[in-house]
Amino acid sequence: MFWPPNALNGTIIVGHISAINGNTSMDLDTPLGIALDEHNSWLYVADSNNHRIQRYNLNDTWPCNGTTVAGGNGPGSRSNQLSSPSYIKISNKTGALYIADSGNNRIQRFSQGATEGVTIAGDLNGNPGSNDTMFNSPQGLAINHNETL
């Protein structure tokens, strides 16, 4: 939903008014995190139960169709898969997506236009852990201007 300042009503920009979960380019199933790329007018959504990141052009007519830019190949731990992504951060420097891939206990980096991600933190096989190099269902992340996690 988009709520302009002082508005009494919002506008649906992604998804359907029926609130039914789906997996089409317009539908979402348990959206958790969003990120805004103001330079390109794109809204990114972590579509958790569809195991993908959707990108929406904010200049399109609302509600609009999304494009899968990461994951979308079923849940899994391969480099082209995500499992319950929960949070997204966009690099202002390179446009890369940093994704808290919660179900795989890792942080993935997808370069702009890439179909496969790179694990930059956590276990390569998706195993949880409690030592200083592992995660257990990460729910957020932050990067600085040098793209340091």
C-alpha positions in Angstrom: 0.0 0.0 0.0 1.1 3.6 -0.7 -0.3 6.2 1.6 0.4 9.8 0.5 0.9 12.4 3.2 -2.4 13.4 4.9 -4.4 10.9 2.8 -7.4 9.0 4.2 -7.0 6.1 1.7 -4.1 4.1 0.4 -3.4 2.8 -3.0 -2.4 -0.8 -3.7 0.9 -0.9 -5.6 1.7 -4.6 -5.3 -0.5 -7.6 -4.8 -4.3 -7.8 -4.8 -7.1 -6.4 -2.7 -8.4 -9.9 -2.0 -5.4 -10.6 0.3 -5.0 -14.1 -1.3 -1.5 -15.3 -1.4 -0.2 -16.1 -4.9 2.9 -16.7 -7.0 2.2 -14.8 -10.2 4.2 -11.7 -11.2 1.5 -9.5 -9.5 1.1 -11.7 -6.4 3.1 -12.1 -3.2 3.1 -14.6 -0.4 4.3 -13.3 2.9 6.2 -10.2 1.8 8.7 -9.3 4.6 11.3 -6.8 3.5 11.2 -4.0 1.0 13.9 -1.7 -0.5 13.5 1.4 -2.6 15.9 2.3 -5.4 15.0 5.9 -5.8 17.4 6.5 -8.7 15.7 3.9 -10.9 12.2 4.1 -9.4 12.2 0.4 -8.4 10.7 -1.2 -5.4 12.2 -4.5 -4.3 10.1 -6.9 -2.2 11.4 -10.0 -0.3 8.5 -12.4 -1.3 9.4 -14.9 1.5 7.1 -17.8 0.8 7.7 -17.7 -2.9 11.4 -17.8 -2.2 12.2 -14.8 -4.5 12.9 -11.1 -4.7 10.5 -9.2 -6.9 11.2 -5.8 -8.5 8.5 -3.4 -9.4 8.8 -0.3 -11.6 7.1 2.5 -9.6 6.4 4.4 -12.9 4.1 1.6 -14.1 0.4 1.7 -13.6 -0.6 0.3 -10.2 -1.0 -2.5 -9.3 1.8 -3.6 -11.5 3.6 -6.8 -12.6 6.9 -7.6 -10.9 10.1 -9.1 -12.3 11.9 -11.9 -10.4 15.4 -10.6 -9.9 16.7 -13.2 -7.4 15.5 -16.7 -6.5 12.2 -17.9 -7.9 13.5 -21.4 -8.6 11.8 -23.0 -5.6 13.3 -23.1 -2.1 16.8 -24.4 -2.0 20.5 -23.5 -1.3 21.9 -23.4 -4.8 23.3 -20.1 -6.0 20.2 -19.4 -8.0 17.8 -20.2 -5.1 16.6 -18.5 -1.9 14.8 -19.9 1.0 12.4 -17.6 2.9 14.3 -14.3 2.2 13.4 -11.7 4.8 15.4 -8.5 4.1 17.0 -6.6 1.2 19.5 -3.9 1.0 20.6 -2.2 -2.2 24.1 -0.9 -2.8 24.1 2.7 -3.7 27.5 2.2 -5.2 26.9 -0.8 -7.5 23.2 -1.6 -7.5 23.9 -5.1 -6.0 21.3 -6.7 -3.9 22.2 -8.0 -0.4 19.6 -10.5 0.8 19.1 -12.0 4.2 18.3 -15.5 3.0 16.8 -16.6 6.3 15.9 -20.2 5.5 19.4 -20.8 4.3 21.1 -19.1 7.2 23.2 -16.9 4.9 23.6 -13.5 3.3 23.6 -13.5 -0.5 24.9 -10.9 -2.9 23.3 -10.6 -6.3 25.2 -8.3 -8.7 22.9 -6.2 -10.8 21.5 -8.4 -13.6 23.0 -11.6 -12.2 20.9 -14.8 -12.1 23.1 -16.4 -9.4 24.1 -15.0 -6.0 27.3 -15.4 -4.0 27.2 -16.3 -0.3 29.1 -13.5 1.5 28.3 -14.6 5.1 27.0 -17.7 6.7 27.3 -21.4 5.7 27.6 -22.2 2.0 25.3 -25.2 2.5 22.6 -23.3 4.5 23.4 -24.9 7.8 22.6 -22.9 11.0 25.2 -22.2 13.6 26.2 -20.1 16.6 29.9 -19.4 16.0 31.1 -16.1 14.6 31.0 -17.2 11.0 27.4 -18.6 10.9 23.8 -17.5 11.3 20.6 -18.9 12.4 17.8 -17.3 10.3 19.1 -13.8 9.7 16.3 -11.2 9.7 18.2 -8.1 8.7 21.5 -6.7 7.5 23.3 -3.4 6.9 26.1 -2.4 4.5 28.2 0.8 4.5 29.3 2.9 1.5 32.2 0.5 0.8 29.7 -2.5 0.8 31.1 -3.9 4.0 28.5 -6.0 5.7 
